[in-house]
Amino acid sequence: MKVIFYGNVIEYTNGDKLFLPGNCTTIRELINELGDHYSNRFKEFLFGKETCFFLVNGKGLMMTGGLDTKIQNEDKIEVLPFAEAG
């Protein structure tokens, strides 16, 4: 699988726009791996409320099972910042 970062999320990844994780089976496991790879600050950001959202193969987590969404090696996971209303 590949994880693609967008917008200000990239600030937490040392400029990386792409991450190829190990053997994660859920979004929750993926977030923990991202935190281990980048920083606990990034993990806190990802677990925070209204800071970012995930798409798994183009579908939001509310449609796929939340943090317990099952993921597989062929999946594309996108991590996007929430847009603030102006």
C-alpha positions in Angstrom: 0.0 0.0 0.0 1.0 3.6 -0.3 0.2 6.5 1.9 0.0 9.9 0.3 0.2 13.1 2.3 -1.4 16.5 1.3 -1.3 20.1 2.5 0.0 20.9 6.0 0.1 17.2 6.9 3.5 17.2 5.0 4.9 19.5 7.8 4.7 16.5 10.1 6.5 14.2 7.7 9.7 16.1 7.2 8.6 17.0 3.7 7.8 13.4 2.6 4.7 13.2 0.4 4.7 9.4 0.2 5.1 6.6 2.8 5.3 2.9 2.1 4.3 1.2 5.4 5.0 -2.3 6.7 2.3 -4.9 7.3 -0.5 -2.8 8.7 -4.0 -4.3 8.7 -6.1 -1.3 10.0 -5.9 2.5 9.9 -5.3 2.5 13.6 -2.2 0.3 13.1 -1.1 2.6 10.3 -1.3 5.7 12.5 0.8 4.0 15.1 3.4 3.0 12.5 3.4 6.6 11.1 4.0 7.9 14.7 6.8 5.5 15.2 8.4 6.5 11.9 7.9 10.2 12.1 7.1 11.4 15.7 4.7 11.1 18.5 3.6 14.6 17.7 2.5 13.4 14.2 0.6 10.5 15.9 -1.2 12.9 18.2 -2.0 15.1 15.2 -3.5 12.1 13.3 -5.5 10.9 16.3 -6.7 14.5 17.0 -10.2 15.7 16.3 -10.8 17.7 13.1 -7.1 17.9 12.1 -7.1 15.6 9.1 -9.0 12.9 7.4 -8.2 9.7 5.6 -9.4 8.3 2.3 -9.0 4.6 1.6 -9.3 4.0 -2.1 -11.2 7.3 -2.4 -13.7 6.6 0.5 -13.7 8.4 3.8 -13.4 6.4 7.1 -17.0 7.1 8.0 -18.0 4.9 5.1 -15.4 2.2 5.8 -15.3 1.5 9.5 -13.4 4.4 11.1 -10.0 3.8 12.6 -10.7 0.0 12.5 -11.0 0.1 8.7 -9.3 -2.9 7.2 -6.5 -2.1 4.8 -4.5 -4.2 2.3 -1.3 -4.0 0.4 -2.9 -2.8 -2.8 -4.8 0.0 -1.1 -4.1 3.7 -1.6 -4.5 5.8 1.6 -4.6 9.6 1.4 -4.1 11.8 4.4 -5.6 15.3 3.9 -6.0 18.3 6.2 -9.4 19.5 7.1 -10.3 22.7 5.3 -11.3 25.5 7.6 -14.5 27.4 6.7 -13.9 31.0 5.8 
